[in-house]
Amino acid sequence: MSCCTWCFCFLLCLRFLVCNACLHKERSALVDIGNKIGAWTHPSDGNDCCRWDGVTCSSGTGRVTGLDLTDLGGVIYLLNATWFLPFEELQSLSLSNLAIQGCLPGAGFEIWSSLHKLEILDLSNNQLNDSAILFLDSLPSLRSLFLNGNVITSAQILKRLSKRKLEVLDLSWNVIVDNISTDICNMTSLQELHLNANLFFGHLPSCFRNLTSLRVLDLSYNLLTINFPSPNFENMPSLVRFSLSYNHLEGILSLSSFSKYIQLKYLGLSSNSTDFQVRAETLVANISMQLQVIELSNCNLNANFDALQGFFLHQHGLHFIDLSNNNLSGRFPMWLIENNTDLLYLNVQNNSFDGPIVLPSKVNMNLLWLDASCNMLNREVPVGMNVTFPKLYHLNLSRNFFQGTCRSSLGYLENLLFLDISYNNFSDDIAASFFGPYQSSPASLFLSNNSFYGSLRELNSTSLQYLVLDNNDISGEIPISICENSMLGMVDISNNRLTGTIPNCICNPFVLQILNLRGNHLSGSIPADLSNCSLLQFLDLSKNHLSGQIPSLPNLTYLHLSENNFNGTFPLPVSFNPYLKTVDLRYNQLGGTIPSSIAEASPELRVLLLKGNLFEGMISIQVCQLKYLRLLDLSNNMLSGHIPSCLSSMGLYRDVDSFLFQYSGYRLTSGPDPDSFGSNDYSHSHYDNGFQGTLLEIDQEEITTKSRQDYYKGSILSYMSGLDFSSNQLKGSIPECIGSMQWLRALNFSNNSLSGPIPMSLYNLSNLESLDLSHNSLAGQIPSELAALHSLEVFSVAYNNLSGPTLGTMGQFITFDQSCYEGNPGLCGRPLPKNCSTTLSIPLPAVDDGHDRFDDLILFGSLALFYTVGFWTSLGALYFKSSWRWPLFSAVDRFCDSLVARWAILIRRVHSTGS
């Protein structure tokens, strides 16, 4: 072999060795990083770091060009940016999901200005704030920047990056509260812009149309106001993904405006506003795009649905369709499934579709998710769904009018993971329908408010996670086999006819978080093993026949044991729980004193209900230390002594937490992320059983106020507040400090032995709706200042020793009859028959007869307007926006009261004119 040949072979081998092993200094740097975050401690590929997980090297030089530390299990709270300086050829760096909060002093992102080839930087899903990202604009070659899932609050980063030729920018899932400024218009190289899931507000700048290179634009889930037709989106012909969903969209948008977007695959136009409408012209042949995802929730489609059907009939590749909240009517749109054979997700909830569901003639092998809840569908669920939709795993038919049995139609869906048919008229044997030997039981089963009967017998499904069977006619005992469900997180069999005892092994599934057996005929004691339920947060065993000891429940948040047969003293295991927010022990046989340690042991307590027991002694001043307490009901006991004068200290922190009575657990969501359905490679691994770790309005209380018992739950309960010390043996005067508890809505001190005057300070209770001081020994006059209580709807000072004039001619008090004042011989004035000879009633204003008819027209016009517009507006708002319910109730109450007062004044005018 010639010398030249040997040289050639030597150089070839040398090149091979260089190209297939990383540089020593880069390997050393990787080892140092690995030691810091616990990665690459025992690399399986030896010394060649180019073969290590997350490391990419150039095939030509062996230099490290890419680093991905995302899935290596490490955590970096304070990043040292100098770690990465040895990688001079680095082009891509991913530091996602590492809990990074910022950089070490002197080792921030500005150091990376020497990384001239770094083009892709992923810092997503960390804890970076505005100051931590200040110098990211110092990277000279940056093209793609991912900052989604951090805690950025300002849009200043847009200004700093506006001079960079970014192609991809992702700021989604932050908490940015800002306008979208004109700085973004300078980023004309952008191809992808993700600003979704923030708090951007205002209008888009007019120069937004300059972003003509965009392929992906996602502004969904913000507070933006976007008017259509809009010129901002006319010059983006390359769009593949376009989403404005869940902003304040206004005006009319025609789908024909997308005719030139031939590459568009994702169209999101779901709206938060009722002032937005999506329309389609009859001729849709000029729309050549073939969508995969379309979101049109709350788009007023009912006004133009015939033409929209033509548009949908031209779409044959849809994977994801959301037409919810549009008041669409007619038969169930099975044609959408037939026309899109690749359809994976269909959501038509909260419309007005009626009639039966008629299955298509052909088998659909792709449909995974179907939500037709909140419609008017009826008759029986068709037999053969398991054959027609064999892969279906999420089915929601709740809140319709289905009836009959369902075992042959729903009991054999082998892949079903989630089934909700609650609030229908089904009637069938519960065990035969869902727990038979050949039935497939889903992981999440919701059968509430039907007429299922029979006993549970054997729960043969070990995959159950959520079992919700409340408000049916289920009888028999709770089967022992329920303990074999090791994944069971929620059990609700409330308001049925269960008998027997609660199984001792009920907490064998240590993941149990919610147990609701309220309103049955259960007896025996509470299983002691419940104290081992470390995740149990909600327990409701009220309205049963339970007795015995109450075990320690160390992490419980909501406890409901009312209307049972518990006796003895106040349960100390309950009082020594620092996480408790609600304790309801009403209508038992508990006695002794209320422990003074309760405030120290349970400082988070929001609701304490002890009505109808045998508690005695004085009300401890330690109760005043419950800074969050909103509802305190000690009525119908044998308490004595004085009302503590420190009560004004109670409830001081009432507004700190806006979700006081909402359980931070599981809540059914309307659907998954459409991105999960954007391609045919969707798998069950993306499925989360339809739940997210958000808020569930599960806690509810029955509260006596306004002379009636009402149920309050969830966010509505957080608005309710009151003190009820009625029917005890309290004495002394009413403390003046009560007037400083301005958050009170109900105050009841009736049926005691209180004396002294009514405190004038009560006029400060501007939110008070119910005031009952009857059946005491109060003396003196009724303070005229109480006329300032404009929200008052229930008032009684009957059977006291009061004297002087009533408030029957003042403000809200004109609506109260004489029963509110009876039993006080010294009182006089309206509405009592006894006139006040020495007291002048407040004169009515002079009435101009010429204006009477006009005033009457206003009155009756207001009545008509209220009953037509107000009713339907309130009903819609209550249904869609639970957080508005209490304000709406209050507004309606005040409006009705003002009408009643005006009507009373009118009647008096008529009587005075007649006389």
Buried (B, 14 or more C-beta within 10 A) or exposed (E): EEEEEEEEEEEEEEEEEEBEBBBEEBBEBBBEBBEBBEBBEEBEEEEBBBBBEBBBBBEEEBBBBBBBBBEBEBEBEEBBBBBBBBBBBBBBBBBBBBEBBBBEEEBBBBBBEEBEBBBBBBBBBBBBBBEBBBBBBBBEEBBBBBBBBBBBBBBBBBBBBBEBEBBBBBBBBBEBEBBBBBBBBBBEEBBBBBBBBBBBBEBBBEEBBBBEBBBBBBBBBBBBBBBBEBEBBEBBEBBBBBBBBBBBBBEBBBBBBBBBBEBBBBBBBBBBBEEBBBBBBEEBEEBEBBBBBBBBBBBBBBBBBEBBBBBBEBBEEBBBBBBBBBEBEBEBBBEBBEBBBBBBBBBBBBBBBBEBBEBEEEEBEBBBBBBBBBBEBBEBBEBEBBEBBBBBBBBBBBBBEBBBBBBBBBBBBEBBBBBBBBBBEBBBBBBBBBBBEEBBBBBBBBBBBBEBBBBBBBBBBEBBBBBBBBBBBBBBBBBBBBBBBEBBBBBBBBBBBBBBBBBBBBBBBEBBBBBBBBBBEBBBBBBEBBBBBEBBBBBBBBBBEBBBEBBBBBBBBBBBBBBBEBEBEBBEBBBBBEBBBBBBBBBBEBBEBBBBBBBBBBBBBBBBBBBBBBBBBBBBBBBBBBBBBBBBBBBBBEBBBBBBBBBBBBBBBBEEBEEBBBBEBBBBEBBBEBBBBBEEEBEEEEBEBBBEEEBBBBBBBBBBBBEEEEEBBBBBBBBBBBBBBBBBEBBBBBBEBBBBBBBBBBBBBBBBEBBEBBBBBBBBBEBBBBBBBBBBBBBBBBBBBBBBBBBBBBBBBBBBBBBBBBBBBBBBBBBBEBEBBBBBEEBBBBBBEBEBEEEEBEEEEEEEEEEBEEBEEEBEEBBEEBEEEBEEEBEEBBEEEBBBBBEBBBEBBBEBBBBBBBBBBBEBBEEEEEE
